Amino acid sequence: MTIDPNLWNSIPVPALLLTADDIIVDSNPAAESFLNLSSRALTGAPVWDKVMIDAEIEAAYARARLNNSSLFVNDVDVGSGERAPLQCNIQFAPLTGAEGMMLMMISPREIASRVTVNTSSSKAAKSAIGMAEMLAHEIKNPLAGITGAAQLLAMNLSAEDQELTDLIVDECRRIVKLLEQVEQFGNLRPPMLKAVNLHDVLDRARQSASIGFGAHMLFIEDYDPSLPQTMVDPDQLLQVFLNLLKNASEASKSGGTIRLHTFYDAALRVRKPDGTHARLPLQVEVIDDGPGLPPDIAADVFEPFVSGRENGTGLGLALVSKLIADVGGWISVDSVPGRTVFRISLPLAPKEPQISNGDN
C-alpha cells in the first residue's frame, strides 16, 4: 500500500511508517528535520536505532501491535544521535489496509513551553535590571566616598594596617565594576536589524574565542552551508555567541570540544504574544562536552543573577536571552554531564522584492 505523497508530506508533525519488524520504510520531511537525519539515513533502519525515547514503552507498544490498536505516550524525551532530546507526545496507530504496518507520529511539546520560559525570563530580566540600575546609581556614590576615605587613612598607617585599607579599596572597586556591568546591561540599544549570514558571525566569534578565552578548546564546525540569511543585529548576535562560547570554555577548564552546529528546521513554529505564528527555522547549537549545568540552577539558567560559577554575576545568559528575544528568536538548553547544548532559533530574513524592468 502506498500513501498519497502530497498528503504524507503535508503532515505537520514528524511521522514514520514502520513495517511489522519495526523497520522504517518511509519518513516525512518533518521527521527528517526533527531527527536531523535524511530520508536515506532513515529508510531501512530499525526505528529504535534512529529514535531514542527516554521511557519504557516496549511492553505497551508490543500489546498495541498484537491487538492492532493505537497507543498514546505523553511527555517523554525523544531525540536521535544527531540532536538533543525534546519533550514530546508520541502516537502509534495501525495503518488501515496494510497488515502489520504502523504509523508513528511525534508531537514536540517543548517548543511552546520553552518559548513561554524564554518570554518570562526576558520580562524577569527587564524587571530585575530596572531595580538593579536604580540600586547601582544609589550605591556607587557612597562607595566612592568609602574608597576615598580608605585611601586617606592609608597615608598615615603602618604597612600592616595599610593591607586592610587596600582590601577596602579593592572590594569597593570590585563592587563598582559589577554595578557598571548591571548598568551596561540595562542601557542596551534597540537591535539594528539587517540580513546576516549566520556563519559569518559564528566564524568571527570562533576566531576570537580560539585566540583568547577558548585557546585550550577544540572547535568543530558542523555547518549547513545552504542556510539562508537571518534578520538580526550582527553585533548583538556576535555578543550572544561570544557569551555562549565563553561559558562553554570556562566549564571545561582542562580542555575539551565545542561543536558549532547549524541546520534548518522547517517544522519549527512558535506563537507570538499577539497570537500570530512565527517561523524560526534557522538553528544554531553550541555543544560542549563539559560537566554540564548544576542541577539546582538548570531550570533557571536564563534568569538574571543565577550563576553556577563562583564569583559569577549571573548576567551573561540573561543578556543572551534578552538579545535573542529582542529579535523574535528563542533559546533553550539541554544539559547532562558530558553534553550541554544551547540552541538558538532565528527567523529568516525577508526576501528582497523582485524589481521588474518591464518592456519598453
C-alpha positions in Angstrom: 0.0 0.0 0.0 1.3 3.5 -0.9 0.4 6.7 0.8 -0.5 9.8 -1.2 2.8 11.6 -1.3 1.2 15.1 -1.1 -0.8 14.0 2.0 2.2 12.4 3.6 4.5 15.4 3.0 1.8 17.7 4.4 1.6 16.1 7.8 2.8 18.9 10.1 4.4 16.7 12.7 7.2 14.2 12.4 5.8 10.8 11.0 7.4 7.5 10.3 6.0 4.4 8.6 7.1 1.1 10.2 6.9 -2.5 9.0 5.9 -5.5 11.1 9.6 -5.8 12.1 9.8 -2.1 13.1 11.9 -1.1 10.1 11.4 2.4 8.8 10.1 2.3 5.3 9.2 6.0 4.9 9.6 9.3 6.7 8.0 12.7 6.0 10.0 16.0 5.8 9.0 17.0 9.3 10.6 13.8 10.7 13.8 14.4 8.7 14.0 17.9 10.2 13.2 16.8 13.7 15.6 13.9 13.8 18.2 15.8 11.8 18.6 12.7 9.5 17.9 12.4 5.8 15.3 10.0 4.4 18.1 7.9 3.0 19.6 7.5 6.5 16.2 6.6 8.0 14.8 4.2 5.4 15.6 0.6 6.1 16.9 1.2 9.6 15.3 -0.2 12.8 13.2 2.6 14.3 14.8 2.2 17.8 18.2 2.7 16.3 17.2 6.1 15.0 14.6 7.3 17.5 15.7 7.4 21.2 12.8 7.5 23.7 13.6 8.1 27.3 10.8 5.8 28.6 10.0 2.2 28.9 7.3 1.7 26.2 8.3 -1.6 24.8 5.6 -3.7 26.6 2.8 -1.2 25.8 4.0 -1.0 22.2 4.1 -4.8 21.8 0.5 -5.0 23.1 -0.7 -2.4 20.7 0.9 -4.3 17.8 -0.6 -7.6 19.0 -4.1 -6.1 19.4 -3.8 -4.0 16.2 -4.7 -0.9 18.3 -3.4 2.6 18.9 -1.0 3.7 21.6 -0.5 7.2 23.0 2.6 8.1 25.0 2.7 11.6 26.6 5.5 13.7 28.0 8.6 11.7 27.0 12.0 12.9 25.8 12.6 12.0 22.2 15.8 12.5 20.2 18.3 10.9 17.9 22.0 10.6 17.8 22.1 13.8 15.8 20.1 16.1 18.0 19.4 16.7 21.7 16.1 15.3 23.0 12.9 17.3 23.2 9.8 16.6 25.3 7.1 15.1 23.0 3.8 13.2 22.8 4.0 10.0 20.6 1.2 8.3 18.8 1.3 4.8 17.3 -1.6 3.6 15.1 -2.0 0.6 12.7 -2.2 1.6 9.1 -5.6 0.6 7.6 -5.3 -1.7 4.7 -1.7 -2.6 5.3 -1.4 -5.5 7.7 1.5 -5.2 10.2 2.3 -1.6 9.2 2.3 1.0 12.0 2.3 4.8 11.8 4.4 6.7 14.3 3.8 10.4 14.9 5.9 12.6 17.2 4.4 15.8 18.5 7.1 18.1 20.1 5.8 19.9 23.2 9.0 21.5 24.2 8.7 24.4 21.8 5.7 26.1 23.4 6.9 25.6 27.0 10.4 26.9 26.2 9.1 30.0 24.4 7.0 30.7 27.5 10.0 30.3 29.7 12.1 32.4 27.3 9.4 35.2 27.4 9.1 35.1 31.1 12.9 35.2 31.5 13.1 38.2 29.3 10.4 40.0 31.4 12.1 39.0 34.6 15.4 40.3 33.2 13.9 43.7 32.4 12.3 44.0 35.9 15.4 42.8 37.8 17.7 45.0 35.8 15.5 48.1 36.2 15.7 47.6 40.0 19.4 46.9 39.9 20.0 50.0 37.8 18.3 52.1 40.5 20.3 50.5 43.3 23.5 50.8 41.3 23.0 54.5 41.0 22.4 54.9 44.7 25.2 52.6 45.8 28.1 54.0 43.6 28.1 57.4 45.3 28.7 56.1 48.9 31.2 53.5 47.5 33.2 56.4 46.1 33.2 58.1 49.5 34.3 54.9 51.2 37.1 54.4 48.7 38.4 57.9 49.2 38.2 57.7 53.0 40.2 54.4 52.9 42.9 56.0 50.7 43.2 59.0 53.0 43.5 56.8 56.1 46.2 54.7 54.4 48.5 57.7 54.2 49.1 57.7 57.9 49.0 54.0 58.7 51.7 51.4 59.1 52.3 48.9 56.2 50.4 46.2 58.1 47.4 48.4 58.6 47.5 49.5 55.0 46.7 45.9 54.0 43.3 46.4 55.5 42.6 49.8 53.7 43.9 48.2 50.5 41.3 45.4 51.0 38.6 48.0 51.4 39.6 49.8 48.2 39.9 46.6 46.2 36.5 45.4 47.3 34.8 48.7 46.6 36.3 48.7 43.1 35.1 45.2 42.6 31.5 46.2 43.6 31.7 49.3 41.3 32.8 47.1 38.4 29.8 44.8 39.0 27.4 47.7 39.2 28.8 49.0 35.9 28.0 45.7 34.3 24.5 46.0 35.5 24.1 49.5 34.1 25.6 48.4 30.8 23.0 45.5 30.7 20.1 47.9 31.2 21.4 50.5 28.6 21.4 48.2 25.6 20.3 50.0 22.4 17.5 48.5 20.4 18.6 46.0 17.8 19.5 47.3 14.4 18.2 44.6 12.2 19.7 43.6 8.9 20.1 40.4 6.8 23.0 38.5 8.1 24.8 35.2 7.2 24.9 33.2 10.4 28.2 31.6 9.6 30.0 34.9 9.2 29.1 35.8 12.7 29.8 32.4 14.1 33.3 32.4 12.4 34.1 35.8 14.0 33.1 34.5 17.4 35.1 31.3 17.0 38.2 33.1 15.8 38.0 35.5 18.7 37.5 32.7 21.2 40.2 30.4 19.8 42.9 33.0 20.4 41.6 34.2 23.8 39.5 32.5 26.5 38.9 29.4 24.4 42.5 28.7 23.3 42.5 25.5 25.3 39.4 24.2 23.4 39.0 22.3 20.2 36.4 23.9 17.9 34.4 21.8 15.4 32.4 23.4 12.7 29.3 21.4 11.6 27.6 23.9 9.3 24.8 23.6 6.8 26.2 25.9 4.1 22.8 26.2 2.4 21.3 28.1 5.2 19.6 31.4 4.1 20.2 34.7 5.9 18.6 35.7 9.1 17.3 39.1 10.3 19.2 40.1 13.4 21.6 42.8 14.8 25.0 41.3 13.8 26.9 43.0 16.7 24.5 41.8 19.3 24.4 38.3 17.8 28.2 38.2 18.0 27.9 39.1 21.7 25.5 36.2 22.1 27.8 33.7 20.5 30.8 35.0 22.4 29.0 34.7 25.7 28.0 31.1 24.9 31.5 30.2 23.8 33.0 31.7 26.9 30.6 29.8 29.2 31.5 26.5 27.4 35.2 27.3 27.6 35.1 28.1 31.3 33.1 25.0 32.0 35.9 22.9 30.5 39.0 24.4 32.2 41.2 21.4 31.3 40.3 21.4 27.6 37.5 19.9 25.6 35.5 20.2 22.5 33.0 22.8 21.4 30.9 21.9 18.4 29.1 24.6 16.4 26.2 23.1 14.6 23.8 24.8 12.2 20.8 23.3 10.5 17.3 24.1 9.1 14.2 23.0 10.8 11.2 23.9 8.6 8.7 22.5 11.2 9.5 24.9 13.9 6.8 27.5 14.5 6.1 29.5 17.7 3.1 31.5 18.8 3.9 35.2 19.5 2.3 37.2 22.3 -0.1 38.8 19.8 -1.4 35.4 18.9 0.2 35.2 15.4 2.6 32.4 14.5 6.2 32.9 13.5 8.6 30.6 11.8 12.1 30.2 13.3 13.7 27.7 11.0 17.4 28.7 11.4 19.0 26.7 14.2 22.4 27.2 15.8 23.6 24.9 18.5 26.7 25.4 20.7 27.6 22.0 22.1 30.3 21.3 24.7 31.4 18.1 26.5 31.9 19.8 29.8 30.4 18.7 33.2 27.0 20.2 32.5 24.9 22.7 34.3 24.4 22.3 38.1 21.0 20.6 38.5 19.8 23.2 41.0 20.1 26.0 38.5 19.5 24.3 35.2 15.8 25.3 35.0 16.6 29.0 35.8 19.8 29.5 34.0 18.4 32.3 31.8 17.1 34.3 34.9 19.2 37.3 35.9 21.7 36.8 38.8 21.6 33.0 38.5 25.1 31.6 38.1 26.9 28.3 38.6 30.3 29.8 38.9 32.0 31.2 41.9 32.0 35.0 41.7 29.8 34.8 38.6 27.4 37.7 38.1 24.6 35.7 36.6 24.1 38.3 33.9 25.7 36.5 30.9 22.9 34.1 30.0 20.2 36.6 31.0 21.7 39.0 28.5 21.8 36.3 25.8 18.1 35.5 26.4 17.2 39.2 26.2 19.1 39.8 23.0 17.6 36.7 21.3 14.1 37.6 22.4 14.5 41.2 21.1 14.9 39.9 17.5 11.9 37.4 17.8 14.0 34.3 18.4 14.2 31.9 21.2 16.9 30.0 23.1 16.9 26.8 25.1 19.3 24.5 26.8 19.6 20.7 27.4 22.4 19.7 29.7 23.6 16.4 31.1 27.2 15.6 32.3 29.3 15.4 29.2 26.9 17.2 26.9 25.4 20.7 27.1 23.5 22.1 24.1 22.5 25.7 23.9 20.1 26.0 20.9 19.2 29.3 19.3 16.3 29.5 16.8 16.1 32.5 14.5 13.8 33.9 11.8 14.5 34.1 8.1 15.4 37.4 6.5 12.6 38.6 4.3 13.2 38.2 0.6 14.1 41.3 -1.3 11.3 42.3 -3.7 12.0 41.5 -7.4 12.3 44.6 -9.5 11.0 44.2 -13.0 12.4 46.4 -15.7 9.4 45.7 -17.9 9.2 46.1 -21.7 9.7 49.4 -23.3 
